């Protein structure tokens, strides 16, 4: 006895039902798209503000570091004079 291959019958009604389901899903996605785009723009703006704040704070720390190096350099340059003055 020969084995029969499984078969399936797809009617136009089945295709129509699936197409209509896809259409309704696409309509839902299309309605959500503007709110998603707005959320993305808001997130981008928030990230930009956080980055600018971080950059400003980093620049302030860099200025402090250079001030400390300047004072340390001045003390290092003046130390031989102070030692000579104290030992006299």
Secondary structure as GFF3:
##gff-version 3
##sequence-region A 1 88
A	DSSP	alpha_helix	12	87	.	.	.	ID=ss1
###
